[in-house]
């Protein structure tokens, strides 16, 4: 049955390899089970309900990707997008979390439409590679700021806006320790490095009396507080256009980049450089986002951590299905997830931010028309505490720099159109 479903022999794989690959991928991305509920809880959402929504949304995405697209790519609520959801849309712009879920739901529907009508290729090709790299790095900087703030390493300072906290206190000290544990474990190829570091810091917090033991396993918590609570009508508010656009834009390019990278690592890319069953993979991603919003979590997207499973031998959708099953089993460990303190996940968030900075090495820093937009996105995304503002200012800067620098012929006309619309939004709506 498995051979018929996933064509294992055709891809030079077998059941054992796929299962091992699935477990490997799950261990590298399981940190999201603890990080996502903690982050969305800051938006006022029920922690336990988001925990269940995170696991179920991830499982749905993995099952669709595995059974329909037959690719070894796992999905879960995305880092960066969850931060934008909480700190940008809810706390920053003042919308309710129900309205933010509505925006996620709507962006997922638009993503599905773009995939069905093959508009996605036009969008992907129209946006300059420089902006794609800058957005990834900008989100990384945004996550770094959130991690440092949550850990108490960076604190409010009325004189200088921000300042350094007391690093000898428990929270900053354990957060720093957690980050160095992750670096050590990853560098030494320890399986489940991020999750192990989170667990180690939690145990230390428990021993220090800062964390209260609540058990390991139990019946799954109720999903009722977040299930079908999205306010889709609020997402149609004119001021929410940029929010929906940001959710869609980041998910589209994050997913596309992940699918290309993982498929290349698995040797699945065609001779023309195309990802097999890309349309199905993108539909799996967008459908999972719609389902996730209905369940009560931020945008679900493909995870670059899937590359770890590919390195372990995963070549088919059975790898993704295995990850999905493990996410469903994780639902029974809600008490353990509830004990994880913010400083235990801060190191993991900072580690993810480091990974997202790698795109900076590919920027043409000698060309000011390329470097300036990157610097704007990299700095303005964390400093405005908004991915949407970072993208907006980056687009406008890119178009202006190319136009004023006499390099407008290098740019697709669609970039100038998008930049003009975003400029009008800044002038009249922000």
C-alpha positions as CSV (number, residue, x, y, z in Angstrom):
1,X,0.0,0.0,0.0
2,X,2.8,2.4,1.0
3,X,4.7,1.6,-2.2
4,X,1.6,2.4,-4.3
5,X,0.9,5.6,-2.4
6,X,4.4,7.1,-2.3
7,X,6.3,5.2,-5.1
8,X,9.1,4.5,-2.7
9,X,11.2,2.3,-5.0
10,X,11.0,4.9,-7.8
11,X,12.7,7.4,-5.6
12,X,15.2,4.9,-4.3
13,X,13.8,4.9,-0.8
14,X,12.1,2.4,1.6
15,X,9.7,2.5,4.6
16,X,12.5,2.5,7.2
17,X,14.4,5.4,5.6
18,X,11.2,7.5,5.4
19,X,10.2,6.8,9.0
20,X,13.6,7.8,10.2
21,X,13.6,10.9,8.1
22,X,10.1,11.8,9.5
23,X,11.3,11.5,13.1
24,X,14.4,13.5,12.3
25,X,12.4,16.3,10.7
26,X,9.9,16.3,13.6
27,X,12.7,16.6,16.2
28,X,14.2,19.6,14.4
29,X,10.9,21.5,14.2
30,X,9.1,20.4,17.4
31,X,10.1,23.6,19.1
32,X,7.2,25.3,17.4
33,X,4.8,23.3,19.6
34,X,6.1,25.3,22.6
35,X,7.0,28.6,20.9
36,X,3.8,29.2,18.9
37,X,1.3,29.0,21.8
38,X,3.5,31.2,24.0
39,X,3.7,33.8,21.3
40,X,0.0,33.8,20.4
41,X,-0.9,33.8,24.1
42,X,0.7,37.3,24.2
43,X,-2.1,38.3,21.7
44,X,-4.7,37.2,24.3
45,X,-5.4,33.7,22.8
46,X,-5.9,30.7,25.0
47,X,-2.5,28.9,25.3
48,X,-3.8,25.4,25.5
49,X,-6.2,25.8,22.5
50,X,-3.4,27.3,20.4
51,X,-1.2,24.4,21.4
52,X,-3.8,21.9,20.0
53,X,-4.4,24.2,16.9
54,X,-0.7,24.3,16.3
55,X,-0.4,20.5,16.3
56,X,-3.5,19.8,14.3
57,X,-2.8,22.5,11.7
58,X,0.8,21.1,11.3
59,X,-0.6,17.6,10.9
60,X,-3.2,18.6,8.3
61,X,-0.5,20.4,6.3
62,X,1.9,17.5,6.5
63,X,-0.8,15.0,5.4
64,X,-1.8,17.1,2.4
65,X,1.8,17.6,1.4
66,X,2.6,13.9,1.9
67,X,-0.4,12.2,0.4
68,X,-1.2,14.7,-2.4
69,X,2.1,16.3,-3.4
70,X,4.3,13.3,-2.3
71,X,7.1,15.6,-1.2
72,X,9.2,15.1,2.0
73,X,8.3,18.6,3.2
74,X,6.7,19.2,6.6
75,X,4.5,22.2,7.6
76,X,3.6,24.0,10.8
77,X,2.7,27.6,11.9
78,X,5.6,29.7,10.7
79,X,8.1,31.7,12.8
80,X,8.1,35.3,11.9
81,X,4.5,35.2,10.7
82,X,3.3,34.3,14.3
83,X,5.4,37.2,15.6
84,X,3.8,39.6,13.0
85,X,0.4,38.2,14.0
86,X,0.9,39.0,17.7
87,X,3.2,42.0,17.9
88,X,2.4,43.6,14.6
89,X,-1.3,43.2,14.0
90,X,-2.8,42.7,17.5
91,X,-0.5,44.6,19.9
92,X,1.0,47.0,17.3
93,X,-2.1,47.9,15.2
94,X,-4.7,47.3,17.9
95,X,-6.8,44.7,16.1
96,X,-8.4,41.8,17.9
97,X,-6.8,38.3,17.5
98,X,-10.1,37.2,15.9
99,X,-9.5,39.9,13.2
100,X,-5.9,38.8,12.8
101,X,-7.1,35.2,12.3
102,X,-9.5,36.5,9.7
103,X,-6.6,38.1,7.8
104,X,-4.7,34.8,7.9
105,X,-7.9,33.0,6.6
106,X,-8.3,35.5,3.8
107,X,-4.6,35.4,2.8
108,X,-4.9,31.6,2.6
109,X,-7.9,31.9,0.3
110,X,-6.0,34.4,-1.9
111,X,-3.0,32.0,-1.9
112,X,-5.3,29.2,-3.1
113,X,-6.7,31.4,-5.9
114,X,-3.2,32.4,-7.0
115,X,-2.1,28.8,-7.1
116,X,-5.2,27.7,-9.1
117,X,-5.0,30.4,-11.6
118,X,-1.2,30.2,-11.9
119,X,-0.7,33.8,-11.0
120,X,1.9,32.8,-8.4
121,X,4.7,32.3,-11.0
122,X,4.1,35.9,-12.2
123,X,4.4,37.3,-8.7
124,X,7.4,35.2,-7.8
125,X,9.2,36.2,-11.0
126,X,8.2,39.9,-10.7
127,X,9.6,40.5,-7.3
128,X,13.4,41.1,-7.3
129,X,15.6,38.5,-5.7
130,X,17.2,41.2,-3.6
131,X,13.9,42.0,-1.8
132,X,13.2,38.3,-1.2
133,X,16.5,38.0,0.5
134,X,16.0,41.2,2.5
135,X,12.6,40.2,3.7
136,X,14.0,36.9,5.1
137,X,16.8,38.7,6.9
138,X,14.4,41.4,8.1
139,X,12.1,38.8,9.7
140,X,15.2,37.3,11.3
141,X,16.1,40.6,12.9
142,X,12.5,41.0,14.0
143,X,12.6,37.6,15.7
144,X,15.9,38.4,17.3
145,X,14.4,41.5,18.9
146,X,11.4,39.6,20.2
147,X,13.6,36.9,21.7
148,X,15.9,39.4,23.4
149,X,12.9,41.3,24.7
150,X,11.1,38.2,26.0
151,X,14.2,37.0,27.8
152,X,14.8,40.4,29.5
153,X,18.1,40.8,27.8
154,X,16.9,44.0,26.1
155,X,14.6,46.2,28.3
156,X,12.8,49.5,28.0
157,X,15.0,52.6,28.8
158,X,13.3,56.0,28.8
159,X,16.5,57.8,28.1
160,X,17.8,55.7,25.2
161,X,14.5,53.9,24.1
162,X,16.1,50.5,24.8
163,X,18.9,49.2,27.0
164,X,20.5,46.0,28.3
165,X,18.8,44.2,31.2
166,X,20.5,42.5,34.2
167,X,22.1,39.5,32.6
168,X,22.7,37.9,36.1
169,X,19.0,37.5,36.6
170,X,17.5,34.0,36.0
171,X,15.5,34.8,32.8
172,X,18.3,36.4,30.8
173,X,21.0,34.0,32.1
174,X,19.0,30.8,31.2
175,X,17.9,32.3,27.8
176,X,21.6,32.9,26.9
177,X,22.5,29.4,28.2
178,X,19.7,27.9,26.0
179,X,21.0,29.7,22.9
180,X,24.6,28.4,23.5
181,X,23.2,24.9,24.1
182,X,21.5,25.0,20.7
183,X,24.6,26.2,19.0
184,X,26.6,23.4,20.7
185,X,24.1,20.7,19.9
186,X,23.5,21.7,16.3
187,X,27.3,22.1,15.6
188,X,27.8,18.6,17.0
189,X,24.8,17.2,15.0
190,X,22.8,16.1,18.1
191,X,19.3,15.0,17.0
192,X,16.5,17.3,18.2
193,X,19.0,20.0,19.2
194,X,16.5,22.8,19.6
195,X,14.0,20.8,21.6
196,X,16.7,19.3,23.8
197,X,17.9,22.8,24.7
198,X,14.4,24.0,25.5
199,X,13.8,21.0,27.8
200,X,17.2,21.5,29.5
201,X,16.5,25.2,30.3
202,X,13.0,24.2,31.5
203,X,14.4,21.6,33.9
204,X,16.9,24.2,35.2
205,X,14.0,26.6,35.7
206,X,12.1,23.9,37.6
207,X,15.1,23.2,39.8
208,X,15.4,26.9,40.5
209,X,11.8,27.0,41.7
210,X,10.8,29.4,38.8
211,X,8.7,26.7,37.0
212,X,5.9,24.7,38.6
213,X,5.7,21.0,37.7
214,X,2.3,20.3,36.0
215,X,2.8,16.8,34.7
216,X,3.9,15.4,31.3
217,X,0.8,14.0,29.5
218,X,-2.9,14.3,29.7
219,X,-6.1,14.2,27.6
220,X,-5.9,16.9,24.8
221,X,-7.1,20.4,25.9
222,X,-10.2,21.9,24.4
223,X,-10.0,23.6,21.0
224,X,-13.2,25.6,21.6
225,X,-11.6,28.9,22.7
226,X,-10.1,29.4,19.3
227,X,-12.0,27.1,16.9
228,X,-13.8,29.0,14.1
229,X,-13.3,32.3,16.0
230,X,-11.8,34.2,13.0
231,X,-13.4,37.5,12.1
232,X,-13.3,37.5,8.3
233,X,-15.4,40.6,8.0
234,X,-12.8,42.6,9.9
235,X,-10.1,41.5,7.5
236,X,-11.9,43.4,4.7
237,X,-11.2,46.7,6.5
238,X,-9.2,49.0,4.1
239,X,-6.4,49.3,6.7
240,X,-6.1,45.5,6.8
241,X,-5.1,45.3,3.2
242,X,-1.4,45.6,4.0
243,X,-1.7,43.0,6.7
244,X,-3.4,40.4,4.4
245,X,-0.7,41.3,1.8
246,X,2.1,40.8,4.3
247,X,0.8,37.4,5.4
248,X,0.4,36.3,1.8
249,X,3.6,37.8,0.5
250,X,5.8,36.3,3.2
251,X,4.1,32.9,3.1
252,X,4.4,32.8,-0.7
253,X,8.1,33.4,-0.9
254,X,9.0,31.5,2.3
255,X,7.2,28.5,0.9
256,X,8.6,28.8,-2.6
257,X,12.1,29.2,-1.3
258,X,11.7,26.2,1.1
259,X,10.3,23.9,-1.6
260,X,13.1,24.8,-4.0
261,X,15.8,24.3,-1.3
262,X,14.5,21.0,0.1
263,X,13.8,19.6,-3.4
264,X,17.3,20.5,-4.5
265,X,18.7,18.8,-1.4
266,X,16.7,15.7,-2.1
267,X,17.7,15.6,-5.8
268,X,14.1,15.9,-6.9
269,X,14.4,19.1,-9.0
270,X,14.0,18.4,-12.7
271,X,16.6,19.1,-15.4
272,X,14.9,22.4,-16.1
273,X,15.3,23.4,-12.4
274,X,11.6,22.9,-11.6
275,X,10.2,21.5,-8.4
276,X,8.0,18.5,-9.1
277,X,4.3,18.9,-8.3
278,X,4.9,22.5,-7.2
279,X,1.3,23.4,-7.8
280,X,0.1,20.7,-5.4
281,X,2.7,21.7,-2.8
282,X,1.7,25.3,-2.9
283,X,-2.0,24.3,-2.6
284,X,-1.1,22.1,0.3
285,X,0.6,25.1,2.0
286,X,-2.3,27.5,1.4
287,X,-5.0,25.0,2.4
288,X,-3.2,24.3,5.6
289,X,-3.2,28.1,6.3
290,X,-6.9,28.3,5.8
291,X,-7.4,25.2,8.1
292,X,-5.0,26.6,10.7
293,X,-6.9,30.0,10.8
294,X,-10.2,28.0,11.4
295,X,-8.5,26.0,14.2
296,X,-7.0,29.1,15.8
297,X,-3.4,29.6,14.8
298,X,-1.3,32.0,12.6
299,X,-0.2,31.1,9.0
300,X,1.0,27.6,8.4
301,X,3.9,27.2,6.1
302,X,6.6,24.8,4.8
303,X,9.6,24.3,7.1
304,X,13.2,24.5,5.9
305,X,13.9,22.1,8.8
306,X,12.6,19.5,6.4
307,X,16.1,19.5,4.9
308,X,17.2,17.5,8.0
309,X,14.9,14.7,7.1
310,X,16.0,14.7,3.5
311,X,19.6,14.4,4.8
312,X,18.5,11.4,6.7
313,X,17.2,9.7,3.5
314,X,13.6,11.1,3.1
315,X,12.5,11.3,-0.5
316,X,8.7,10.9,-0.6
317,X,5.6,12.1,1.1
318,X,5.8,9.3,3.7
319,X,8.3,11.5,5.5
320,X,5.8,14.3,5.7
321,X,3.0,11.9,6.8
322,X,5.3,10.6,9.6
323,X,5.8,14.1,10.9
324,X,2.0,14.7,10.8
325,X,1.4,11.6,12.9
326,X,4.0,12.7,15.5
327,X,2.3,16.2,15.7
328,X,-1.0,14.5,16.5
329,X,0.6,12.4,19.2
330,X,2.2,15.6,20.7
331,X,-1.4,16.8,21.5
332,X,-1.3,14.5,24.5
333,X,1.7,16.3,26.0
334,X,-0.1,19.7,26.8
335,X,1.0,19.8,30.5
336,X,4.7,19.6,29.4
337,X,4.2,22.4,26.8
338,X,2.4,24.5,29.4
339,X,5.5,24.4,31.7
340,X,7.9,25.9,29.1
341,X,8.8,29.4,30.3
342,X,9.4,32.3,27.8
343,X,13.2,32.3,28.5
344,X,13.4,28.6,27.4
345,X,12.0,29.4,24.0
346,X,13.9,32.7,23.6
347,X,17.1,30.9,22.7
348,X,15.2,28.9,20.0
349,X,13.7,32.0,18.5
350,X,17.1,33.8,18.5
351,X,18.6,30.7,16.8
352,X,15.9,30.8,14.1
353,X,16.7,34.5,13.5
354,X,20.4,33.6,13.0
355,X,19.4,31.0,10.3
356,X,17.3,33.6,8.5
357,X,20.2,36.0,8.3
358,X,22.2,33.8,5.9
359,X,20.6,35.5,2.8
360,X,22.6,38.7,3.6
361,X,25.7,37.0,2.2
362,X,24.1,37.0,-1.3
363,X,23.4,40.7,-1.4
364,X,25.4,42.8,-3.9
365,X,26.7,45.3,-1.3
366,X,28.8,47.2,-3.8
367,X,25.7,48.2,-5.7
368,X,23.9,50.9,-3.6
369,X,20.6,50.4,-5.5
370,X,20.6,46.9,-4.2
371,X,22.2,47.4,-0.8
372,X,20.0,50.4,0.3
373,X,16.6,48.6,0.1
374,X,18.1,45.6,2.0
375,X,19.4,47.9,4.8
376,X,16.0,49.6,5.0
377,X,14.1,46.3,5.4
378,X,16.7,44.9,7.7
379,X,16.6,47.9,10.1
380,X,13.0,49.0,9.7
381,X,11.3,45.7,10.2
382,X,12.5,45.3,13.8
383,X,12.6,49.0,14.7
384,X,9.0,49.6,13.5
385,X,8.1,46.2,15.1
386,X,6.2,45.3,11.9
387,X,7.0,43.0,8.9
388,X,4.4,44.9,6.9
389,X,6.1,48.3,7.4
390,X,9.5,46.7,6.6
391,X,8.2,45.3,3.4
392,X,6.4,48.5,2.5
393,X,9.4,50.8,3.0
394,X,11.7,48.3,1.3
395,X,9.6,48.2,-1.8
396,X,9.4,52.0,-2.0
397,X,13.2,52.3,-1.4
398,X,14.0,49.7,-4.1
399,X,11.8,51.4,-6.7
400,X,13.1,54.9,-5.9
401,X,16.8,53.7,-5.8
402,X,16.6,52.0,-9.2
403,X,14.7,55.0,-10.7
404,X,17.0,57.7,-9.3
405,X,20.1,55.6,-10.0
406,X,19.3,55.2,-13.7
407,X,18.7,51.5,-13.4
408,X,14.9,51.4,-13.9
409,X,15.2,49.3,-17.0
410,X,16.5,46.4,-14.8
411,X,13.2,46.4,-12.9
412,X,9.9,44.8,-13.8
413,X,7.1,47.4,-14.2
414,X,5.1,45.5,-11.6
415,X,7.6,46.5,-8.9
416,X,7.0,50.2,-9.6
417,X,3.2,49.6,-9.6
418,X,3.4,47.9,-6.2
419,X,5.7,50.5,-4.8
420,X,3.4,53.3,-6.0
421,X,0.4,51.6,-4.3
422,X,2.3,51.1,-1.1
423,X,3.4,54.8,-1.1
424,X,-0.2,55.9,-1.5
425,X,-1.1,53.7,1.5
426,X,1.7,55.2,3.6
427,X,0.5,58.8,2.7
428,X,-3.2,58.3,3.1
429,X,-3.9,55.3,5.3
430,X,-1.0,54.9,7.8
